[in-house]
Amino acid sequence: MQWLSSEREKKSVVPVAFWYLSIAGGVVLLVYAVHRQDPVFMLGQSLGLFVYLRNLQLIHRNRAEAPPQLKIHSEETDAQQSGDDTRSYRKAA
């Protein structure tokens, strides 16, 4: 269900750390499946890894396509950050 939601929105809807942990767990289980020589288990884990990797691809693609976020400073935000409200002095003068 989550995978379909991500595909529909063309972006991952789950935190990035979840996908990295899922990949780590999936690789461990895939290694175990290979050790057991269980083709059904191997197939199941391979399909899961495909989904996890696809979601990471969507995350990284969206980050690469997103325009850079510029932080614009104004006199108001500078005064608020420094604790010095010079606007009141300008209005009084």
N, C-alpha and C positions, 0 to 999 in steps of 0.2 A: 504494500500500500504506500509506504513512504517513498519507495523508488518511483512509483507512478506519479506521485505528487511532485517530486523533484524533476522528473522528465517533463511534466506538463508546464512547470514554471521555468524550466531551463536553468534552474539553480538549486543547490542543495538547501534543504530546509532543516537540517540538523547540524549541530556544532561540529567543527572540523576535528576536534580531538576524538569524538565518537568514531569517526571513520578510520583514523589511524589506529585506535585501539581495536576496532573490528578487524582491520587487516592483520594486525599482530595475532589476534586470536584465530583468525581464519587460516593463517599460514601454519600455526602450530597444529591445528586440527588437520590440515591438509597433509602435513608431514606424517602425522599419526596414521592417517588414512592410507598413505603410500606404504608406510611400514606394515600395516595390516593387509595390504594388497586387496583393498576393498574398493572395487570400481564405483559402486553406488555412492559410497562415502566420499570418494575423490571427486566425483561429478558434483555432488551437492556442495562441497566446500569450494570447488572451482567457480561455480555459479555465484556463490556468495561473494567471493573475492572480486568477481567481475563487477557486481553491483557496488561494492565499496570503492573500487578504483574509479568507476564511472562517476560516482558522487564527488570524489576528490577532483576529478577532471572538470566537472561542472563548477566547483568552487573556484579552482584556479583560473579557469577561463573567464568567469564573471569578474574576478579581481583584476585580471589583465585588461579587460575591456572597459572597466569602470574608469570614468575620468578622475584625474587626481583631485583629491580634496584639498583645496587651498584654505588656509586659515586667514581670514581677513580681520585685521585689527582696526578698530576705530578708536577715536578718542574716548568714547564711553567705556569700551571694554578695557582699554589700558588704564583708565582711572579706577575702574572697579577692581582690577587685579592688583594695582599698587596701593589701594586704599586711599588714594589721594583724589578727591573729587574737585578738580579745578573748574568744572563747569559753573559751580556756584559763585566762584570769584569773577568769572567772566560776565555772568549775568548781572552781578552787583555793580560792576565797574561801568 
